[in-house]
Amino acid sequence: MTSLNSLKNLKRKKIRVGRGIGSGKGKTSGRGVKGQKSRSGVAIKSFEGGQMPLFRRLPKRGFNPISKNDVAIINLGDLQKLIDNKKISPDSKINIDTLKKSKLFRKSINKFKVLSNGDFNSKIDIEVDYSSKIAKEKIEKAGGQIIIKNQSKS
């Protein structure tokens, strides 16, 4: 239930400034007399008299996390193409370091995930940070082995 006071506030009329002396908000329209703030087009909210403003002195952080996890995603179909084109060897163990050395991932990438899109039929030994269930099944069905790092054993 709403109280009577809040209903009164809902029906309160908007104050129309600059509509004559009798309105109480006429002539200067509540802006005082003279001065920069009485003029239109004034933006002095963060002005510090020529000193570098606080918002420019502080470092920008926002939504760029300091310890960001760059996770690269690779599909099994793409992995199969790389094996077919002899960019990576199916005989050796495939992990993030081998993919960085073959310049498939940037140096800033620190984790990678395998997804199941595409056909896959190579027997590989791969070490990943994350994997989809279907990708894991496809690798094991092809006779390969997948090791998921930091996986809780339950």
N, C-alpha and C positions, 0 to 999 in steps of 0.2 A: 504494500500500500504506500502511496505517496502522500506526503503531508501537504497541508494547505499552503505553506510557505513556498514549496517547490512548484506548486501549480501557479502561484502568483508570478514566480520568476519566469515561468514558461510564457506567460502572456504579457510580459513587460515589453513596452514599445521601444524600438531603437531610437537613440537620441540623434536627432538631425541637427548637426552643427552648422553654424553660419546662417541661421534662419531668423535673424532679427533680435533686437535687444531684449524682448520679453521672454525669449526662450531660455535665457540664462547661459546659452552657448552661442551667442551672437558675436558680432564684430571680430574678435581675435580667435573665436572658436575653441577656447580652452587651451590655446598654445602660449599664453602669456603675451608679453610685449617685446618686439624686436628680437634680436639674437639669432644665432644660426638655427636653433631648434624650432623657431617659429616659421622658418621658410620651408618650402616644399623641396623634395629631392635631397634630403639630408641623410647621410649614412655615417654617423660618427660613433656607432655603438662600441667598436673595438679600437677606436683611434686613441693613441697614447701620446699625442703631441709630437709626432715625428720619431719617437722612439720605436724600435722594432716591436710590433705587437706580440703579445704572449702567444697567440695561436701560430705565429710564424717562428717563434723562438724554440718551441717544443718540437721534438721529432714526430713525424707522421707515423702512426702505427695502424690505426683502423682495423680493417679486416684482413690484414696480411700477417698471419701468425708468424712469430719469430722462429719457432722450431716447426716448420711446415714439413709434413710428410708428402714428398712427391711420389705418387704411386703411378707407375706406368702400367698400361693394360695391353696385353697381347693375346690375340685369338689363336686357337689351335690351327685354323686354316692358314694364318700368316706364318706360324711356326713351321708348318709343313712346307710352305713355299720357300722359306729360308733354307730348310734342309735340302729340298730339291735343287735349289740354286747353289748349293754348297757354300752358303754364307756361314752356316754353323754345322758342326759335325755331330751326327746323332750318337757316335761312339763315346765321345767325352761327356762328362757331366755338365749340364747346362744350368748356369745360375746367373745372377745379376751381373757378376764380374765379367763373365764370358760375353754377355750381351753388350756390356759397355765397351769391352775391348774390340768387338766387331762393329762398334759405332752404331748400334741399333737404338741405344738409349743415350740420353744426355748424361753428363757427369753428375748433375744435380739430383738425378733420380736415385732414391735410396730404398725403394720397395717396388715389387711388381706383382701383378695378378694375371693369372691365366684364365681366359674365358673359352667357352666351348664352340664358338661360331666356326663353321667350316669343317671340311673333311680332314681326318687325321689317321695315318696308318703307319707311322714310324715308331720303332722301339727306341725310346729315349729314357735317359735318367735325368730328371729335372728337379731343381730345388727352387721353390717359390715362397713368397710371403703369404699370398692368398690364392685361392682357387675356387672356382664354382664346382658344385657336385658333379655336374654332367661332364665338365672338362676332366675331372679326376677319373671318372668312369671310363671316358674315351681313351685316356692315356694308359690306364691299366688293361683295358680291352685289347689295345694294340701290343701289349706285352711289355710296356714300359713301367717305370717306377717314378712316383711323384712324392717328394718330401716337402711338407708344408712346415716352414719355420715357425717357431713360437706358438705352436698349437698346443692348447691345454689337453693333456691326456686324461680322459675321464672314462 
